[in-house]
Amino acid sequence: MANMNGLQQRQIDLGDAAKTELRTQFAALCYRIKDDKLQFCIITSRRSGRWIIPKGWPMHGETPTDAAATEAYEEAGVRGKIKSRPIGVYSYYKVRAEEDELPCIAVVYPLRVKRVLTKWPEKKQRQRKWVSRKKAAQMVDEPELREIMLQFKPE
């Protein structure tokens, strides 16, 4: 178990568990304070080009926060300090193929960005943008994610 900020997280064992229709992902709300203003890092999805936050599937042997931090690095090219307590959950449908939608929930962890990289694994597949809280909330499609952004209080 990883111990972060006094909370214990268990590593995920993906074993032979039966898969349900609803899937869970772990997301990173990547933020920084620049010139005393809060900014969020948002990225485009690979398939549709919608503005989203980095998120991904549970990873065998990793904690939820490890998985969220890995996605922030791979998808957005950022590294930082992630909090072990989630700040919210939002739902969406992941489009996999024509007319095939998978219902998902994303558990959101705040990640205070310390380093913005110039090279990262998915740089050529996505756009990355730093925007204000208000602008980020306008750019994402999911109402619950929008609310998480609007209510977020950086520490």
C-alpha positions in Angstrom: 0.0 0.0 0.0 1.2 3.5 -0.7 0.9 6.1 2.0 0.3 9.6 0.8 -0.8 12.5 2.9 -1.8 10.1 5.7 -4.2 8.1 3.5 -3.6 4.5 2.6 -4.3 3.4 -1.0 -4.3 -0.2 -2.1 -2.6 -1.3 -5.3 -5.1 -2.5 -7.8 -5.2 -6.2 -8.7 -6.8 -6.7 -12.1 -6.6 -10.5 -11.8 -9.5 -12.4 -13.3 -12.2 -10.1 -12.0 -15.4 -10.2 -14.0 -15.8 -7.0 -16.1 -19.0 -5.0 -15.7 -20.4 -2.6 -18.3 -19.6 0.5 -16.2 -15.8 1.2 -16.1 -13.7 3.3 -13.8 -10.9 5.5 -14.8 -8.5 7.7 -12.8 -8.0 11.3 -13.8 -5.6 14.1 -13.0 -6.8 17.7 -12.7 -3.5 19.3 -13.5 -3.1 22.8 -12.3 -0.6 25.5 -11.5 -0.6 29.0 -10.1 1.0 31.5 -12.5 1.1 35.2 -11.8 -1.2 34.5 -8.8 -3.8 33.0 -11.1 -5.0 29.4 -11.2 -4.6 27.6 -14.5 -5.6 24.1 -15.6 -3.9 22.0 -18.1 -6.4 20.5 -20.6 -5.7 18.3 -23.5 -7.5 17.0 -26.6 -8.8 13.4 -26.8 -7.2 11.4 -29.6 -10.4 10.3 -31.3 -12.7 13.3 -31.3 -10.4 16.2 -30.4 -12.7 17.2 -27.5 -11.1 19.1 -24.5 -10.6 16.7 -21.6 -8.3 16.1 -18.6 -5.7 13.3 -18.5 -7.3 10.0 -17.4 -6.8 6.3 -17.9 -7.7 2.8 -16.9 -6.6 1.2 -13.6 -3.1 -0.3 -13.9 -2.1 -3.6 -12.3 0.1 -3.0 -9.2 -0.5 0.8 -9.2 -2.5 2.9 -6.8 -5.3 5.1 -8.3 -3.1 8.2 -7.8 -0.1 6.5 -9.4 -2.3 5.7 -12.4 -3.6 9.3 -12.6 -0.1 10.7 -12.4 1.1 8.3 -15.1 -1.7 9.5 -17.4 -0.8 13.2 -16.7 2.8 12.5 -17.8 1.9 10.3 -20.9 -1.1 12.4 -22.2 -0.2 16.0 -21.1 3.5 15.9 -20.5 3.4 17.2 -16.9 4.8 16.0 -13.6 4.0 17.2 -10.2 2.6 16.4 -6.8 -0.7 14.5 -6.7 -3.1 14.5 -3.7 -4.2 11.1 -2.5 -7.8 12.2 -1.8 -10.1 12.6 -4.8 -11.9 15.8 -5.4 -14.8 14.4 -7.4 -16.2 11.9 -9.8 -17.7 12.5 -13.2 -19.4 10.3 -15.7 -19.1 10.1 -19.5 -19.4 7.7 -22.4 -16.2 6.6 -24.0 -16.7 6.1 -27.7 -14.7 3.0 -28.8 -16.1 2.4 -32.3 -19.0 3.5 -34.5 -22.1 3.5 -32.2 -20.2 1.7 -29.4 -20.2 3.7 -26.2 -18.9 2.5 -22.9 -20.3 4.1 -19.7 -17.4 5.3 -17.5 -16.8 7.2 -14.3 -13.6 9.1 -13.7 -12.3 9.6 -10.2 -10.4 13.0 -10.2 -7.3 13.7 -8.2 -5.7 17.1 -8.1 -2.1 17.3 -9.4 -0.1 20.4 -8.8 2.3 20.7 -11.7 5.9 21.2 -11.0 7.4 20.5 -14.4 6.0 21.0 -17.9 7.9 18.8 -20.4 8.7 19.6 -24.0 8.7 15.9 -25.0 6.3 13.3 -23.7 4.8 10.0 -25.1 1.5 11.3 -26.6 2.8 14.8 -27.7 2.1 14.1 -31.4 -1.4 12.7 -30.7 -2.9 15.6 -28.6 -2.9 19.3 -28.0 -2.1 20.7 -24.6 -3.4 24.1 -23.4 -3.1 26.0 -20.1 -6.3 28.0 -19.5 -8.1 29.8 -16.6 -10.6 28.0 -14.5 -13.5 29.7 -16.2 -12.2 29.0 -19.7 -11.4 25.3 -18.8 -15.0 24.9 -17.5 -16.3 26.3 -20.8 -14.2 24.0 -22.9 -15.0 20.6 -21.4 -18.2 18.9 -22.2 -19.0 17.0 -19.0 -21.2 19.0 -16.6 -19.8 17.2 -13.5 -16.2 17.9 -14.6 -17.1 21.5 -15.2 -18.5 21.7 -11.6 -15.3 20.0 -10.2 -13.2 22.7 -11.9 -15.4 25.6 -10.8 -15.4 24.4 -7.1 -11.7 23.4 -6.9 -9.7 25.1 -4.2 -5.9 24.7 -4.7 -3.8 24.1 -1.5 
